[in-house]
Amino acid sequence: MTSPHLTAANIDKLAELFPNVVTETLDTEGNPKRAIDFDLLRQELSNHVVEGPQERYQLDWPGKRAAAFAANAPIAKTLRPVREESVDFDTTKNLFIEGDNLEALKLLQESYLGKVKLIYIDPPYNTGNDFVYNDDFAETADEYLLRSGQTDESGARLSANPESSGRFHSDWLSMMYPRLKLARNLMSDDGIIAISIDDNEVAALRIMGDEVFGSSAFIGALTWRRRPTPDSRNYSRVSVDHEYVLLYGRSNIARLKGRGIDESKYKNPDNDPRGPWTSENLTGLASADQRPNLHYELVNPATGLAYPPSPSRGWSKGRETMDRLIAEGRILWPTSPDGRPREKKFLSELKSAVTGFSTWLSSEEIGYNYTATREVRDLLGGKLFDFPKPVSLIKILCEQTTGDEDIVLDFFAGSGSTAHAVMSANAIDEATRRFILVQLGEPVEVGSEAAKAGYGSIAELARERVRRAGQAVVQQAGMDSGAIDLGFRTLKIDTTNMTDVTRTPDETDQLTLAELEGSVKPGRSSEDLLFQVLLDWGLELTMSITVEQINGNEVLVVEDGALIACFDSEVSLNLVRLIAKREPLRAVFRDSGFASDDARINAEQVFRELSPATDVKAI
């Protein structure tokens, strides 16, 4: 209903002649739009060097400074436990966090600073479709869409993210930048981040990765063929059949396992024609109840001596594999009946197995996109996720970068493939890797297969996939379900548990003073408060929690005394003494649980006398 937009048409004409001068800027309302870099245009139309802004090697876009600010801005949020949506809540060391991943990364900064060995993410690809990660902490996602002009008053969507829009690259970069900056803080010194990406943003992601992690921390770019046949949907372009995994370290000391072998420990004292070898332990990690197939007598065919398994650990290999090793002369038999058999590991075989980790990921080993779709369908009974990643892709990354007790984080969890991969890797080498998944609780599409199956959100669907994947893993491995950790604690991001009681004198009268006495919001449980305290103190969120009744009060004990908390509305001095006598490292109470300021000060004095090393806090 308007005349043609001549400025936009002129930009299109210039873009045809000089594509390098087209950039992005913000309009008067703060929305990204296409624009012309006039300094570059002057240079294109000049036969000499045109002076302009100082040049530097960098990736820049409208909104970059705001994205950097978003990484540092504090949030008044917490994580609330949801037992009914968890599996083995009291014993698991895994986490499933539902909520915006930028907020989750902020909340995890203290508890997991420098502790994550591998981060794998498969962020939303910039394909021209919408993606909304609301980084304005003062408004809801609906308010954000309305304010930015993407929906009307009724909630109907007004705009997409087309390539012709200035938002196409800037929005994606602004979404990724603060998340990568925060993710780097969580990585251990030898930690690695692996990012799946396609052609649309792989170049920008590489430059952004160099800026965030440092160019010297770049390990490599892996290539994976995602479909077996060319894509015939667009005849005007080359078929794009590949995706990439960019690998960065927390620092330049991070390496894949296959990049270095300690050859000094390999010798050949018996002149074995297979070359230098070393001996390795054959003892497993599973009890007879967990893995009965690994508990059998190992018999030396030359002497007839039998070697029983360790009752609590068994052997590391099944009987069939062990028989093959014996036939191939790969078992080192002890000279004493009290000794333990060991395995011959040859350097030549080890080199071929681990040093050939190529930048080309074999589709025969990993599979294709449809492989991942079939994995989810087999577990959940339908095509409930779009474009999941194959479990084998992430499992290979886990095997190459992590070991026993390492933490694997995925903050674009999607279908939960990372949790599936971690459990699969643990089932193979019987390690105890742990996973942390973060997934936005975005609703499933109306009319989709997921909606028809009764699922309300992607997070709900991912949790169910992880539950079923755990059972499938142990069944395929012939394990007892208790052999590896198949559980997860579900935590949901919510507003802080603490009430905002700040008021000016003019806003406060005698009637409202009583309402401002309580510091905790109504409806928040003792366990809610405990997890906020764990975050505040920087303690891991999978620590064991037991509930005890002491002196008629509910007391929560974390990790056998790492922290003891009582959030009851009334705390007696006698209870304080009983807790202090247990000498916990930390103790915390609800401030309003003390009858007066004097009572709280007396409680602190009790700890000074009975347990001076205890850190005491009231909330």
C-alpha positions as a printed Julia matrix, in Angstrom:
619×3 Matrix{Float64}:
  0.0     0.0    0.0
  3.03    2.27  -0.4
  5.28    3.46  -3.21
  8.48    1.49  -3.89
 11.27    1.78  -1.34
 13.91    3.35  -3.54
 16.69    3.21  -0.94
 16.31   -0.54  -0.61
 16.26   -0.87  -4.4
 19.44    1.19  -4.71
 21.17   -0.97  -2.1
 20.22   -4.03  -4.14
 21.8    -2.47  -7.24
 24.99   -1.58  -5.41
 25.12   -5.08  -3.93
 25.19   -6.51  -7.46
 28.15   -4.3   -8.41
 30.06   -4.25  -5.12
 28.9    -7.05  -2.76
 31.66   -6.24  -0.29
 30.23   -2.82   0.57
 26.92   -4.23   1.87
 26.86   -4.36   5.64
 24.38   -4.3    8.5
 23.37   -1.47  10.82
 20.56   -0.55  13.21
 17.59    1.62  12.34
 16.12    4.29  14.64
 14.18    1.66  16.55
 17.21   -0.54  17.12
 16.33   -3.19  14.5
 19.07   -4.57  12.22
 18.85   -3.66   8.53
 21.01   -3.75   5.4
 23.14   -0.7    4.71
 26.1     0.51   2.66
 29.57    0.99   4.09
 30.36    4.31   2.41
 34.06    4.13   3.26
 34.34    0.89   1.31
 32.19    2.28  -1.49
 34.47    5.34  -1.78
 37.43    3.0   -2.03
 35.76    1.0   -4.8
 35.21    4.25  -6.77
 38.68    5.67  -6.16
 42.07    5.01  -7.76
 43.99    5.69  -4.55
 43.82    4.56  -0.92
 40.98    6.34   0.85
 41.53    7.21   4.48
 38.83    6.03   6.86
 38.36    4.3   10.22
 41.35    2.38  11.53
 41.43   -1.07   9.96
 41.81   -4.19  12.07
 41.26   -7.9   11.66
 37.97   -8.63  13.37
 34.44   -9.89  13.02
 31.95   -7.11  13.61
 28.19   -6.8   13.37
 25.4    -4.55  14.7
 24.66   -5.63  18.24
 28.1    -7.06  19.08
 28.64   -4.68  22.01
 25.18   -5.49  23.36
 25.97   -9.21  23.02
 29.19   -8.76  25.0
 27.24   -6.86  27.64
 24.68   -9.67  27.77
 27.43  -12.12  28.72
 28.38  -10.05  31.77
 24.97   -8.79  32.91
 23.78  -10.42  36.18
 20.42  -12.15  36.47
 18.1   -12.62  39.46
 17.36  -16.27  38.74
 17.86  -19.64  40.39
 17.56  -23.35  39.66
 14.66  -25.22  41.25
 14.76  -29.03  41.54
 11.91  -31.07  40.08
 12.05  -34.55  41.57
  9.03  -35.92  39.7
 10.71  -35.23  36.35
 14.06  -36.68  37.41
 15.51  -40.18  37.35
 17.43  -41.44  40.41
 17.45  -37.92  41.84
 19.25  -38.91  45.06
 22.13  -40.83  43.46
 22.72  -39.51  39.93
 25.59  -37.23  38.97
 23.92  -35.99  35.77
 21.87  -32.82  35.26
 19.03  -31.78  32.97
 18.4   -28.03  33.15
 15.27  -26.61  31.56
 15.39  -22.95  30.58
 17.24  -20.41  28.47
 20.82  -21.56  28.02
 22.31  -18.07  28.44
 20.75  -17.89  31.89
 21.82  -21.47  32.65
 25.43  -20.7   31.72
 25.38  -17.7   34.04
 23.99  -19.78  36.91
 26.62  -22.5   36.42
 29.59  -20.13  36.45
 30.57  -20.65  40.1
 29.69  -24.32  40.58
 31.34  -25.58  37.37
 34.05  -23.01  36.72
 36.92  -24.81  34.95
 35.38  -28.27  35.47
 33.91  -29.23  32.07
 36.13  -31.43  29.88
 33.97  -31.48  26.75
 31.27  -29.14  25.5
 29.33  -30.35  22.47
 26.68  -28.09  20.96
 24.49  -28.31  17.89
 23.09  -24.75  17.82
 20.19  -23.74  15.57
 21.5   -23.35  12.05
 20.97  -20.02  10.31
 18.77  -21.36   7.51
 16.4   -18.42   7.14
 13.93  -19.67   9.74
 13.16  -18.0   13.04
 15.14  -18.65  16.16
 14.33  -16.73  19.32
 16.64  -16.78  22.31
 15.39  -14.01  24.54
 18.41  -12.24  25.99
 16.44   -9.34  27.49
 16.07  -10.54  31.06
 13.35   -8.02  31.93
 10.71   -9.36  29.54
  9.07  -12.59  28.5
  9.62  -14.22  25.1
  6.15  -13.05  24.01
  6.94   -9.48  25.08
 10.22   -9.67  23.19
  8.51  -10.81  19.99
  5.89   -8.07  20.28
  8.43   -5.33  21.05
 10.7    -6.32  18.19
  7.84   -6.31  15.72
  7.91  -10.05  15.07
  4.32  -10.57  16.28
  1.2    -8.44  16.41
 -1.03   -7.81  19.43
 -2.74  -11.18  18.98
  0.57  -13.05  18.9
  0.55  -13.78  15.16
  4.06  -13.89  13.68
  4.87  -11.03  11.33
  8.41  -11.73  10.16
 10.82  -14.55   9.61
 14.61  -14.42   9.38
 15.13  -14.26   5.6
 18.54  -13.84   4.03
 17.42  -10.5    2.56
 17.0    -9.15   6.11
 19.84   -7.56   8.02
 18.95   -9.79  10.93
 20.1   -12.87   9.03
 23.67  -12.87  10.32
 23.61  -10.29  13.11
 20.92  -11.98  15.18
 22.64  -15.36  14.95
 26.03  -13.92  15.89
 24.52  -11.95  18.78
 22.87  -15.11  20.04
 26.05  -17.21  19.9
 28.66  -14.69  21.1
 27.73  -14.35  24.8
 27.05  -18.08  25.1
 30.48  -19.0   23.8
 32.16  -16.46  26.1
 30.41  -17.95  29.14
 31.01  -21.52  27.96
 34.76  -20.91  27.83
 34.78  -20.11  31.55
 33.36  -23.55  32.35
 36.0   -25.47  30.37
 38.92  -27.11  32.13
 42.43  -26.07  31.09
 42.59  -29.08  28.76
 38.89  -28.9   27.9
 37.52  -28.9   24.36
 34.39  -27.44  22.76
 32.96  -29.08  19.63
 30.42  -27.07  17.62
 28.34  -28.58  14.83
 27.61  -26.1   12.04
 26.74  -25.98   8.33
 27.87  -23.76   5.45
 25.71  -20.75   6.33
 27.77  -19.65   9.34
 30.88  -21.84   9.42
 33.09  -18.96   8.23
 31.71  -16.47  10.77
 31.83  -19.08  13.53
 35.51  -19.76  12.81
 36.38  -16.07  13.17
 34.22  -15.74  16.28
 35.84  -18.84  17.75
 39.3   -17.39  17.15
 38.24  -14.24  19.0
 36.59  -16.0   21.96
 39.01  -18.9   22.46
 42.12  -17.59  20.69
 43.39  -18.67  17.29
 46.1   -20.79  18.91
 43.41  -22.84  20.66
 41.89  -23.95  17.35
 42.31  -27.73  17.07
 40.66  -28.47  13.76
 37.52  -28.59  11.65
 35.97  -32.02  11.18
 33.83  -32.74   8.13
 30.86  -35.11   8.17
 28.71  -36.15   5.21
 25.14  -35.87   6.45
 23.31  -37.46   3.49
 24.35  -40.33   1.18
 22.96  -38.79  -2.04
 23.12  -35.2   -3.38
 20.34  -32.8   -2.47
 18.27  -32.27  -5.65
 15.89  -29.65  -4.27
 17.8   -26.63  -5.55
 19.28  -26.93  -9.03
 20.76  -23.43  -8.99
 23.35  -24.3   -6.35
 25.9   -26.96  -5.58
 24.38  -29.66  -3.4
 25.48  -29.08   0.2
 25.8   -32.54   1.68
 28.3   -31.87   4.45
 28.39  -30.38   7.91
 31.31  -29.45  10.1
 32.43  -29.75  13.71
 34.76  -26.94  14.82
 37.05  -27.89  17.69
 38.58  -25.36  20.09
 40.43  -25.84  23.34
 40.16  -23.77  26.5
 43.8   -23.1   25.84
 46.37  -24.34  23.36
 47.22  -27.34  25.58
 43.97  -29.15  24.72
 44.49  -32.09  22.38
 42.6   -35.07  21.07
 43.67  -38.31  22.7
 45.03  -39.7   19.46
 47.58  -36.93  19.02
 50.15  -38.25  21.45
 51.34  -41.68  22.62
 53.92  -42.31  25.31
 56.11  -44.65  23.29
 58.72  -44.94  26.06
 56.66  -47.5   27.95
 56.54  -49.91  24.97
 59.31  -52.54  24.94
 59.88  -55.91  23.26
 61.75  -58.1   25.79
 60.54  -61.36  24.21
 61.25  -60.28  20.6
 57.6   -60.58  19.67
 57.31  -60.24  15.86
 54.36  -57.91  16.38
 56.73  -55.33  17.81
 56.99  -53.34  21.08
 54.27  -53.89  23.65
 53.23  -53.0   27.17
 51.12  -54.86  29.69
 47.72  -53.56  30.76
 45.32  -54.43  33.53
 42.56  -56.96  32.75
 40.48  -56.13  35.82
 37.05  -54.61  35.19
 34.88  -52.23  37.18
 31.63  -54.17  37.7
 30.46  -56.44  40.5
 28.95  -59.86  39.88
 25.47  -58.42  40.36
 26.11  -55.71  37.79
 27.93  -57.74  35.1
 27.68  -61.5   35.74
 29.09  -62.19  32.25
 32.44  -60.7   33.35
 32.81  -62.99  36.38
 34.37  -66.32  35.4
 37.61  -68.22  35.99
 40.45  -67.48  33.62
 42.5   -70.66  32.97
 46.1   -70.78  31.74
 46.03  -73.51  29.04
 49.73  -74.28  29.57
 49.61  -74.84  33.34
 45.94  -75.44  34.06
 46.05  -72.84  36.83
 42.74  -70.99  37.28
 42.52  -67.33  38.19
 39.2   -66.21  39.71
 37.86  -62.7   39.09
 37.82  -60.0   41.72
 34.38  -60.27  43.38
 33.81  -56.52  43.19
 35.34  -55.83  39.76
 35.39  -58.9   37.5
 37.33  -58.96  34.22
 37.37  -56.16  31.66
 36.35  -58.46  28.79
 33.79  -61.16  28.17
 34.7   -64.84  27.89
 34.58  -64.96  24.07
 36.94  -62.0   23.69
 39.23  -63.41  26.36
 39.4   -66.8   24.6
 40.46  -65.02  21.41
 43.21  -63.12  23.24
 44.5   -66.36  24.79
 44.59  -68.05  21.37
 46.52  -65.1   19.91
 49.09  -65.16  22.72
 48.06  -61.79  24.07
 47.63  -62.81  27.71
 50.59  -62.46  30.06
 50.31  -65.2   32.65
 51.79  -64.61  36.13
 54.63  -66.73  37.41
 52.93  -67.0   40.81
 49.45  -68.5   41.47
 48.7   -65.36  43.48
 49.4   -63.05  40.53
 46.94  -61.61  38.03
 46.9   -62.13  34.24
 47.48  -59.03  32.12
 47.02  -58.13  28.46
 49.7   -57.44  25.81
 49.01  -54.1   24.08
 51.07  -53.54  20.93
 52.3   -50.09  19.93
 51.64  -50.67  16.22
 47.99  -51.46  16.82
 47.55  -48.58  19.2
 49.01  -46.14  16.69
 46.7   -47.32  13.94
 43.75  -47.09  16.27
 44.25  -43.61  17.69
 46.55  -41.53  15.53
 44.31  -41.76  12.5
 41.63  -39.4   13.83
 41.07  -37.63  10.56
 39.36  -34.33   9.83
 37.03  -36.44   7.69
 34.46  -38.24   9.85
 33.56  -41.58   8.28
 29.87  -41.87   7.44
 30.22  -45.65   7.65
 31.16  -45.26  11.3
 28.89  -42.33  12.17
 25.94  -42.69   9.82
 23.83  -39.95   8.25
 21.05  -37.62   9.35
 18.5   -40.36   8.76
 20.52  -42.59  11.1
 19.86  -40.17  13.95
 16.21  -39.81  12.97
 15.86  -43.6   13.09
 17.55  -43.74  16.51
 14.97  -41.35  17.94
 12.1   -43.08  16.14
 13.12  -46.48  17.52
 13.18  -45.09  21.05
 10.08  -42.89  20.98
  7.97  -44.52  18.3
  7.86  -41.69  15.77
  9.68  -38.84  14.0
  9.36  -36.49  16.95
 12.54  -34.43  16.44
 13.83  -32.53  13.43
 17.49  -33.03  12.47
 18.91  -34.81  15.56
 22.61  -35.71  15.49
 23.76  -39.37  15.39
 24.76  -40.74  18.78
 27.96  -42.17  17.26
 29.18  -38.69  16.25
 29.1   -37.4   19.82
 30.28  -40.73  21.25
 33.45  -40.54  19.16
 34.09  -37.03  20.49
 33.56  -38.3   24.05
 35.99  -41.16  23.51
 38.6   -38.86  21.98
 38.43  -36.1   24.58
 37.14  -37.45  27.9
 37.84  -40.11  30.48
 36.62  -41.32  33.84
 34.54  -38.79  35.86
 34.84  -36.07  33.2
 31.88  -33.72  32.65
 30.25  -33.32  29.22
 28.04  -30.26  28.68
 25.49  -29.63  25.93
 23.59  -26.35  26.25
 21.62  -26.81  23.01
 20.44  -30.26  24.1
 17.63  -30.67  21.56
 16.78  -34.35  21.34
 19.22  -35.38  24.09
 21.71  -37.17  21.81
 24.64  -36.04  23.97
 23.28  -37.8   27.07
 22.69  -40.92  24.96
 26.28  -40.74  23.69
 27.77  -40.3   27.17
 25.89  -43.31  28.51
 26.93  -45.36  25.46
 30.59  -44.44  25.93
 30.38  -45.33  29.63
 28.88  -48.71  28.79
 31.84  -49.48  26.52
 34.75  -48.5   28.76
 32.87  -48.55  32.1
 33.93  -45.0   32.87
 31.81  -42.58  34.9
 31.51  -39.6   32.57
 28.78  -37.17  33.62
 26.51  -35.04  31.47
 24.82  -31.68  31.87
 22.06  -30.91  29.36
 20.38  -27.53  28.95
 17.25  -27.17  26.86
 14.77  -24.34  26.45
 11.24  -25.37  27.38
  9.88  -24.27  24.01
  6.48  -25.75  23.09
  6.28  -28.42  20.39
  4.54  -27.33  17.21
  0.78  -27.65  17.19
 -0.25  -30.65  15.11
  3.24  -32.18  15.11
  3.87  -35.85  15.84
  5.28  -34.84  19.21
  2.11  -32.93  20.08
 -0.05  -35.86  18.94
  2.01  -38.15  21.18
  1.13  -35.97  24.17
  4.38  -34.02  24.63
  4.09  -30.36  25.54
  7.66  -29.11  25.1
 11.01  -30.0   23.57
 12.5   -30.3   27.06
  9.83  -32.8   28.1
 10.46  -34.82  24.96
 14.24  -34.76  25.45
 13.92  -36.05  29.03
 11.84  -38.99  27.85
 14.39  -39.76  25.14
 17.19  -39.81  27.75
 15.15  -42.13  30.01
 14.56  -44.62  27.23
 18.09  -44.29  25.86
 19.55  -45.3   29.21
 17.54  -48.49  29.31
 18.41  -49.27  25.7
 22.14  -48.79  26.37
 22.3   -51.28  29.25
 20.15  -53.81  27.38
 22.38  -53.67  24.31
 25.49  -54.02  26.49
 24.02  -56.89  28.51
 24.52  -54.87  31.69
 22.59  -54.57  34.88
 20.83  -51.18  35.02
 22.9   -50.26  38.08
 26.24  -50.67  36.29
 26.28  -47.11  34.92
 24.54  -43.88  35.88
 21.32  -43.64  33.83
 19.71  -40.92  35.89
 19.54  -37.13  35.9
 18.42  -34.38  38.24
 15.95  -32.06  36.56
 16.4   -28.41  37.47
 14.3   -25.57  36.07
 15.34  -21.95  35.8
 13.02  -19.67  37.76
 13.02  -16.31  39.46
 15.03  -16.01  42.65
 13.58  -17.57  45.79
 14.13  -14.34  47.67
 11.43  -11.69  48.01
 12.2    -8.17  46.89
 11.78   -6.28  50.16
 13.53   -3.06  49.14
 11.22   -0.09  49.7
 11.64    3.63  50.19
 10.3     5.07  53.45
  7.42    6.69  51.55
  6.37    3.28  50.21
  6.31    1.64  53.64
  3.73    2.08  56.35
  3.02    0.19  59.56
  0.6    -2.19  57.83
  3.08   -3.29  55.15
  6.03   -3.76  57.51
  4.75   -7.2   58.54
  4.53   -8.25  54.89
  8.19   -7.37  54.38
  9.5    -9.52  57.26
  9.74  -12.76  55.26
 12.68  -12.93  52.87
 11.49  -16.04  50.97
  8.76  -16.12  48.35
  5.63  -18.12  49.21
  5.56  -21.63  47.8
  9.33  -22.16  47.76
 10.44  -25.37  49.46
 13.49  -26.08  51.6
 15.01  -27.95  48.65
 14.45  -24.9   46.42
 16.36  -22.79  48.92
 19.09  -25.4   49.22
 19.86  -25.37  45.5
 20.06  -21.59  45.49
 22.56  -21.85  48.36
 24.56  -24.45  46.39
 24.76  -21.99  43.51
 25.7   -19.09  45.78
 28.47  -21.11  47.39
 29.69  -22.55  44.09
 29.0   -26.17  45.03
 28.25  -28.86  42.45
 24.55  -29.44  41.94
 24.81  -33.23  42.03
 26.09  -33.49  45.6
 24.27  -36.05  47.72
 21.4   -34.71  49.83
 19.86  -36.43  52.85
 16.99  -35.16  54.98
 17.13  -35.68  58.75
 14.88  -34.77  61.65
 16.89  -33.11  64.42
 15.24  -31.69  67.5
 11.92  -31.64  65.63
 13.33  -29.66  62.69
 13.9   -30.67  59.07
 17.64  -30.56  58.36
 19.23  -31.06  54.95
 22.72  -32.57  54.92
 24.79  -32.2   51.76
 27.7   -34.55  50.99
 28.11  -35.83  54.57
 28.59  -32.38  56.08
 29.94  -30.24  53.27
 26.86  -28.19  54.05
 24.04  -28.49  56.61
 20.92  -26.36  56.19
 17.71  -25.75  58.12
 15.12  -23.46  56.58
 12.35  -23.97  59.13
 10.39  -20.92  60.27
 11.59  -21.44  63.87
 15.18  -22.31  64.77
 16.07  -22.92  68.4
 19.46  -22.4   69.99
 19.49  -26.1   70.91
 19.2   -27.06  67.22
 22.06  -24.71  66.41
 24.23  -26.42  69.02
 23.43  -29.9   67.67
 24.36  -28.85  64.15
 27.52  -27.05  65.29
 28.7   -30.16  67.15
 28.74  -32.01  63.8
 31.32  -29.45  62.57
 30.04  -28.99  59.0
 32.09  -26.99  56.53
 29.1   -24.7   55.93
 25.81  -24.04  57.72
 22.86  -21.99  56.53
 19.55  -20.96  58.07
 16.56  -18.86  57.12
 17.02  -15.39  58.59
 13.38  -15.14  59.62
 13.73  -18.47  61.46
 15.46  -16.66  64.32
 13.14  -14.96  66.8
 15.29  -11.82  66.85
 18.6   -10.34  65.79
 19.97  -11.34  69.17
 19.03  -14.99  68.52
 20.85  -14.93  65.18
 23.94  -13.36  66.74
 23.88  -15.99  69.51
 23.74  -18.73  66.87
 26.85  -17.33  65.22
 28.56  -17.28  68.62
 27.7   -20.95  69.18
 29.48  -21.86  65.97
 32.51  -19.77  66.94
 32.79  -21.82  70.12
 31.92  -25.34  68.88
 32.94  -25.25  65.21
 34.99  -22.15  64.41
 35.9   -23.4   60.91
 32.25  -23.52  59.82
 31.13  -20.86  57.36
 27.72  -19.69  58.62
 25.12  -17.88  56.52
 21.53  -16.69  56.99
 19.29  -16.01  54.0
